[in-house]
């Protein structure tokens, strides 16, 4: 059986819903995910996502600076993902 695992496009951590508590998602490195779930890498497929830390960092950079123009900012907001 193939598992579809969300992977952050920026930091490359994966969301481990099995390691979460109180309804929150935990983002871990891929080797930790494989060790916890005992699944061979060939049985894992990735979907694109952004972890909460990267989403927040991106939004802060996008809002307060970083050399991005207004037109670029509106086209590339992570909130619409």
N, C-alpha and C positions, 0 to 999 in steps of 0.2 A: 504494500500500500504506500502510495506517495503522499507525503505531507506538504502542504503549502504553508510556508512560514514567511510572515512579513519581515523584510529587512530594511533598515534605515539606509536611505540613499546616500547619506552624508558620512556617517560614522561606521556603517556596515555591521552594527549590532543587530541581533534578531529579537523579535518579541516572543517571550516565553510565557504564554498564558498559563501554563501549569505551575509556574513559580510565583504567581501573583497572590496577593492577599488583599482582602477588603475590596475586591473588584477593580484593582489597578493592574496595569500590565507592567511586567518587568522586562527590561531590555538587557540582554547578555551577549557576550561574544559567542561566535558560532561553535568553537570547540566545547564551551561550557554547555551549550544547548545539546550538542550531540552526546556528551557524557551523561547529562541528566535524563535524556529520553532514550538512550541506547538505540539509536537509529543510524544505519549506515548513511554516509553523505550522499550516496547515489539515490537514496529514497526521499531526498528533500528538494523541493522546488521553492523558489522565492517569489514573493509579490513585493511590489514597490510600496514603501511607506516612509514616514519620518518619525523618529522617536521624539518624545516630548522635549528633551534637552536641545536637540538640533533644531526643532521647530521654533523653540523660544529664541535661541541664538540667532537664527535666520531672521525672525521677525524683528528682533531688536536691531540687528544690522540694517535691515531694510527700512526701519522707521527712523533711526537716528544717524544713519550715515554709512559710509563704506564705499562711496563713489558710484552708487547706483542712481541712475536718472529716474525721473517720475514715470516715464513711459515703460521703462524696464521693470520698475517696481510693481506696477499694476498687472503686468503680464505674468510675473513670476511669484506671486504670493503663494505660500504654502498653505494658507488657510483654505484655498479652494480645492485642495487635493483630497 
